Amino acid sequence: MASTAHNLPLPLTPLVGREHELASVARLLRRSEVRLLSLIGPPGIGKTRLAIAAATSLLPEFAHGVYFVDLAPLSDANMVLPTLARTLGLRPSHGQPLMPELVQLLAGRRVLLVLDNFEHVIQAVLAINELLQATAQLKLLVTSRELLHLSADHTFPVPPLSLPPVLADQGAPRTLALLPPEQIGTYDAVQLFAQRAVALQPDFVLTPENALIVAGICCRLDGLPLAIELAAARVRHISLQKIYDRLEQRLPILTGGAQDLPLRQRTLRTAIQWSYDLLDSSERLLLARLAVFRGGCSLEAVEAVCERNLTIGVFDGLTSLVDKSLVQQKEISGGEARFFLLEMIREFAYEQLTTSGELAMLRGRHAVYYAELADRAEPELRLANQKYWFHLLETEIANIRAALEWSIECGDVTNASRMISGTYLYWIVYARHTEGMYWAQRLLARLNDIAPEHQSRFLRSAALFIIYRDHATAKRLAEQAVAAARAGGDKRELGWSLWALSTTLSSGAEAEAVTEEALDLFRDVGDQPGLGLVYNSIGERARLSGDHARARSAYEQSLAFAEAIGDARRQYYVLYNLAFVAQREGDHHEALRVLRRSLALCQDLGVPTDVIQELLAFAGSLGALGEPLRAAHIFSAAHAFLQRSGTLIDPSDQPEHDRNLAFVRAQLGEAAFEAAWAEGQAMTFDQAVAYARSALDVEHQSAPQLAKAFHSADDLTRREREVALRVAEGKSNRAIAEELVITERTVEGHVSNILAKRGFRSRAQIAAWVAGRADPAS
C-alpha cells in the first residue's frame, strides 16, 4: 500500500511527555463529527509541535494527504487561500475565484490540513469555514493563540508540561507536597529540561541533589516548553542555581534559541510581542494593568483595581484576552473564576505598565483593595465560613505580599497594618509565623505613623507573631495594645487586646485579672469567638500547671463556643488540647478517640502543618498503649513531613514529645527502632494519616471484619490479602507463617508481591494502606 502524501516537518528532537494530549487530539480527529479542531494556547506552549506529532500519527488514516501550512509569514488574511492552494500544488486559473477551484480539488478527498499560527490571520476564519462546508471529507487541525469562534470548531486548550508541586520560597525552591527528590524527574517539564541540557552538555545528569533546583527553574517558566528549552541552553555557561536566580527576571535570560527556530521563537520576548501587537489599544491597556496582580486575581479584584478610565468593560476585556491565550482562566473552590498571567507574560505586561505612567496609581488601588479584603477576612476566619476565607487568603497570598511591600514603600503604613491585623490568624495557621513577624517588625519601626484607631489591632497581632521568638517583647506590645484600646473606648477591641496579653502571662494574679476582665468584656458585647479563645487560654494555663480537672472544664467550655459558631479550627485545636489532658491522666484510649475527631476536622480545613502535630500526638498514645512499632512508623513519617515543610514542634509540646519518642525507642530497642524509622520515612502523607486514624479500629476488628473491609483489593490474590491483613496487625513473617500454616519463605514472597503490585517500599506502607481501607471515615 502506498504511503500517504504529506509535507509534515521532520522533528529533530523527540517529543517529551504529551502522551495524554497526543492521544486526545488523535482521538478527536478520528470522530466523524469533528471537522475542525483548534489547538489553543499562549506563546511557547508547544502547539505546533503537538499538531505535527498528532498529524504524523494519523498519516495512514488520510488517504489523500496530510499537509502542513505555515501561516506565520503572512501579513494579510487574504493570502491564506492562495498559500493553501500553493501548498496543495494547485495552479489557479488566471482571474478566476480561488474558492471554487479549492473545493473542486478537495471534493471527495480525505485530506487533513494543519494550519499553523492562525491567530494573526484570524479574519480568514469565514473563508476556512466556507471551505469546510463545501468539502465533506476535509479535516482541519489549526494552531492558534486566539479562539476561532466558529460553530464547527472543537477547541483543545494545550496545557503546560506537567510540573512538580514546588514553590519559590526565600530564594530557593521547596516542595509543597512533600515530594521525594527521586520522583521529581518523572515530571515532563523536568524531563524536557534534562533532555535539552544533555544535548548541549553531554555530562549533564539529573540527580537527587540537582532535581529540586531544576524543578524550580521549570516552575518559574510555567512549564512552557519553549522557555524551558531556552533556559536549558544556558547550562553550558552558568550553573543551575544562577539560572534559577536570574529567572527572577525571566525575559532577559530567555534568548539565544536555536538558529533553525523561527525568529519569533528565538526569544520569549519576541514570542510574546507577536501576540501583544495583535491586540487593540484597550486590550493592551487592560493587559498592562493586570500585571499589578501577583498569582492571579478575581473578577471582583480586576473591577476594583483596573476599571477606572478603561474604554472596554472589564469582563469583556478579560474574555477577549482569555480567548487570545494571553490571560489564563481557571475555576477555584465554589466555581469562582480566577484569572492569571503566565509569569513571562506578566513580566512583559509589567514593562508596559511601567512605561504607561500608571504604575503608582495601579499599585495604590491594588493595596487598598487587599487592605479592605483583610478587614473583611478577620472576623470570618473564626466563623462557620472560615474554610472559604482561609483558602481565599492562601490563594491571594502573593497579592497580599505585594500590597504590603508597596504600602510600606510608599509610606501608607496604616494600610499595611490593616493587612497584618486582618490576616494574622492566616499566617499563624499556615505556619508562617516568621514571615508574619517580618512584616510586623517592619511596621513596628513606624508605629507612630499608623492611625491611632488601627494601632491596637496591629499591636496585638504583632505580639502574637513575636511571642514565638521574644516573649518579653510580645508582652510589652500586648500591653501597648491594651493601652491603645482603652484610649479608643472600644470594648470588643479591648477584650481582644487583653486576651493577647493573657497569652504572654503564664500564671499568677496578673494573668487571672487580665483573663477575667477579657471574659467580662466579651460577655458584655456577646463576642463568642473571644469567649472561646479566653476559655482555651484558661485551659492551657491549667494544663501546664497540672490542674487537669480545671483544664478539661475550660476546654469543654471553649469547645462549646466553637461548635456554636461553626469554628472548626478552634474545635480541632481544643480537641487536641483535651487529648493532651487525657494523655497526662493516662487514658490513652480516650486520647486517641478525641484525636481522631480532631484530625477529621483538621483534614477538612486543609492545614497540613496542624495535621503533622496531631500525628505526633497519635504516636505518643500508641506508644503508651503498647503499640511501639506503629508509633515509631507514625513518629518517623511525621518527622519527615516536618523537615520537608520547614515546620517546628510547638515549644510547649517539645518536652512531652521527646519523652514519648524515647519511650518508643526503648520499647523497640535500637535496631528495631531504626528499621521502623526507615519504613516510616517511606510513607506518604495520606498513608500516615489513614494509618493514624485507623489506630482504634484495626487492633479491635476481627480478621473477618477486616477482610470484609478489604475485599476490594482486586489486584491481590486471596492469600496476599490474608498476608497484608496480618502485616497491618504488626505481625512478623514468622508469626504470619505459623498462623497461615505456610513457610516463612512463602510469606516473604507474598510480601514482595504486595510491595511490587502496590508500588510500596515498606511494610509500613502496606499497613497504612490496609488501615485506610478498614477505616470507615476514609
ABEGO torsion letter per residue (X at the ends): XBBBBBABBBBABBBBEGAAAAAAAAAAAABAABABBBBBEBBGAGAAAAAAAAAAAAAAABAAEBBBBBAAABABAAAAAAAAAAAAGBBBBBGBBAAAAAAAAABGBBBBBBBBGAAAAAAAAAAAAAAAAABAABBBBBBBABBAGBAABBBBBBBBBBBBBBBBBGGBBBBAAGBBAAAAAABAAAAAAAAAAAAABAABBBBAAAAAAAAAAAAAAGGBAAAAAAAAAAAAABBAAAAAAAAABAAAABBGBBAABBAAAABAAAAAAAAAAABBAAAAAAAAAAAABBGEBBAAAAAAAAABGBABBAAAAAAAAAAAGABBBBBBBGGBBBBBBBAAAAAAAAAAAAAAGAAAAAAAAAAAAAAAAAAAAAAAAABAAAAAAAAAAAAAAAAAAAAAAAAAAAGBAAAAAAAAAAAAAAAAAAGAAAAAAAAAAAAAAAAAABBAAAAAAAAAAAAAAAAAABAAAAAAAAAAAAAAAAAAGBAAAAAAAAAAAAAABABEAAAAAAAAAAAAAAAAAGBAAAAAAAAAAAAAAAAAAGBAAAAAAAAAAAAAAAAAAGBAAAAAAAAAAAAAAAAAAGBAAAAAAAAAAAAAAAAAAGBAAAAAAAAAAAAAAAAAAGBAAAAAAAAAAAAAAAAAAGBBBBAAAAAAAAAAAAAAAAAAEAAAAAAAAAAAAABBAAAAAAAAAAAAAAAABBAAAAAAAAAABAABBAAAAAAAAAAAAGBBAAAAAAAAGBBAAAAAAAAAAAAAAAGBABAAAAAAAAAAAABAAX
